[in-house]
């Protein structure tokens, strides 16, 4: 959310002289966004904190993100919430996402 919306184009390189031809990727890019993802780690973190610490539902999270100029569908919020690892042994979480 620090950077805002952007489209990244990654150029991958390889060593044609090396026997195993290793592929070199942009490590800095993958520190911001998981490989193949549409949203960065910061959005995932924001969704997780809103859901589990502030007990917001999916609609409220989506509204807050839209105020930060992050366009995400209701399904997108639900998917982000579903990818957050939780420890259910301590009663974490506030209930269904809605």
N, C-alpha and C positions, 0 to 999 in steps of 0.2 A: 504494500500500500504506500510505501515511501516513494516508489518510482511511478506508480500509476499504470495505466493501460499501455502496453506496448506489444509489438509483434517481433519476436526474435527469429532471426535466421541464422542457424548454426552452420558454419563451414567446418566439415570434418576433414582431417588430413591423415595421410598414411605415409609410411616410408617404403618406397618401391624397391629400395636396395636391401631391405631386411627380409630374412627368410620367412618369418611368421607374419609380416605386414601388419604391424599393430596400428590400430586406428586411434588418432588423437582427437579428443573432444574438448569442448569448452567447459572446463571445470567450474569457472565462475558462474556461468549460466545455470549449471545444475545445483549450485548452492542457493539459487533464488527460486527455481522451479524444478519440481521432479521431472524426470525424463518422460515426455509424452503428455504432460499435464497441461491444463488450461489455466490453472490458478497457482500462484506461488505459495510457498510455505507460510508467508505472512497471513494470507487469507485463510488458510487452513487453521492456523493458530488462533486467529480472530474468531472464527466460527466455533472452535472448540471451547474457547474461554466464554464466549457468549452463551453457549449451550449449557456447559457444565458449571461455570462459576456464577454466571448471572441469571441462569435459568430462563433464558429467552427461548421462544419457540421459533420454528423455521421462518414464519412470516415476519416476525420481529427482526430476526437476523438479516433477512433479505432487505428489509426496509432500511436498516442501519447501513448495510453495505451500499445500497443505492445512494444514500446520502453522501457516501464517500466516493461516489462516481465509479463504483464497481458493479457492473451489470452481471447479474447471476440469476438464473431461474430458480424457482422453488425446488425443482428436482436437483439442481446444482447444489443448493444448500444441503438438501437431504443426503446427497452422495458424499459431500464433504464430511458431514456428521457421521456417516457410516464408515468412513475411513479412519476415524479417530480411535486409536487404541484406548480402551478404558479398563480400569480395575474395578470390577463389580463387587469385589469382596468387601469394600468399604462403603458401599451404597452410593458411589459416585453417580452423578447424573440427576436430572430433574424430571424425567419422564419422557413421554413420546415427543417426537419432533413436531408433529402436526403439519 
